[in-house]
Amino acid sequence: MSTKSLIIGVAAMGVVALASCSKKETITTKEVITSESKDQAAANKQLVLDFYQKMFGDKDLSAVDQYIAPEYIQHNPTVADGAKAFKEAAAKWFEGAPKTKIDVQHIAAEGDLVFIHLKNKNEDGSLKSTIDIFRIKDGKIVEHWDAQEDVPKEAANAHPMF
């Protein structure tokens, strides 16, 4: 066997060996990212659950300082942007309101977003369906969207909205 053939053979085996290692590392890296993503989604859901109970259940305005970023972006047209504006609006909403246990129907997370569906009671005792979407960054809520609708007294099915 010539020296040239030997060098080409060794080089080819080296390329195959490196390609095999590279593929295995990619799979391992993907598995780690998936595991980290699941852990982060679970942490984000827990953050929203804790925030929601403290803020809207316990009517504790310190939840804003703990969970809301100062540069908070608000998509609800009745509330201005910023943690301070949200805290001021909530203080008015909570005047005379009793503490309550939040009734979470569904919660899900994808990427940096958490979706929560709740059963709320209006002041007159009727039910309201609320869906909130929160964007989380660095352990703080940085953006919010919501939709609310009163549950009708009569429905075409036995499970309206929940």
N, C-alpha and C positions, 0 to 999 in steps of 0.2 A: 504494500500500500504506500502510495506516495505521501510526502509531507503535506502537499496541497490538499489531497483528499482527506487526510486526517484532520487538518485544520477546519475544513468545511464541515465535516461530520461532527466535530466537537462544537462548532458554532451553532449548527442546526439543533443539536441536543440542548444547548444552552437557551436558544430561543424558545423551544418547546417547554422547557422547565420554567422559564420566566413567564410565559403565557399562562401556564397552569397556575402558578402562584398568583398572578394578577387577577385571574377570574375568581379564585377562591377568596381573595381579599375583598373584591367587590361585593360578593354575596354576604360576607361577614359584615361589611360596612353598612349595607342595606338593612340587614337584620338589626343592627345597633340603632340606626336611624328610626326604624319602625318602632322599636321598643321605647326609644326616647320620645317619639311623637305620642305614643299611647300614654306614657307617664305625664307628658305635658298637657295632653287633653284632659286627663283625670284631674290634674292640679288646677287647670283653668275652670273646669266644672265646679270643683269644690270652692274655688275662690268666688265664683258667681253665687253659688248656694249660700255661702257664709255672708257675702255682701247683702244679698236679697233679704235674708232673714233679719240681719241686724238693721238694715236700712228701712225696709218696708214692713217687716213684722214687728220689730222692737221699737221702731220709730226713733232710732238712735242716729242723730246727725253726725256723730263722730265716724260713722261708716264712710262718709265722703272722704275724710282725711286719710283713713286707713286704706281704702280701696280705689279711689278715683284719682287719676292723674290730673295735675293742674291744667294741662292743655286739652282736657276732655272735649271731644267733639260730640255734639248732641244733634240728632236728626228729628227729634220730636219738635214740631213747630211752635209749641207753647213754652219751650224752655231755651234759654240762651246757651251758647257754648261756655265751657269752663267749669271747673269744680265749684268755684264760688257761686256762680249763677245757679247751678244745680242745687246746692245746699240751701240757698235762699228760697228757691221754688219749693223744695221739700218742706222747709220750715212752715210755709203757709199751708201746704197740703195736710200736714200732720197736726195742725191746731185742733185740739179736742178729740183727735182720733185715738181709739184704744189700741193697745198692742194686740197682735194676733199671730197665729202660726201660719206661715206661708204654705199654701197648698199647691205644691209642684206636681204637675201632671206629666211633663216630659222634660228632659234635658239632654242635649247632645252637644258635641264639640267637634269642630273640624278646623285644622290649622290653628289660627289665632282667634277664631270665632266660637262663641258659646251661644246656643239657642235654648231658651227656657220658655215653657208654656205653663201658665198658671191659671188656677180657678180663684177668682177674687169675688168679694161681696161688695156691692154698692152700699151707700148709706141706708137705702130703703130695704136692704136684705136681698135684693135680686142679685143674680150672678153675672159676672163679667169674665170673658175670656181674654187673657193678655198673653201676648208673645213678645218677648224682649230678645234682642240680639246684642251681644256685647263683644267688642274686640279687645283682646288682652295683649299688653306689651310690657315686658319686664315686671310681671306680677301686679300690674295695675290695669284698671279699666280705662281705656283711652277713647272709646267710641261706643255709641249706643243708638239703636233703632228700636221702635216699638210699634205695635198695633194692638188696639183694644176694641172689643165689641161686646155689647150687652147680649146675654143669652136670651133668646126669645122664649116667651111663656109657652108657646106651642111650637112643636117641631114635627116634621114628617118622619122622624125616626126616634128611637128611644135613647139615643146617646148624642144629643146635639153639642157639638163643639168640644167635648172632652172624651 
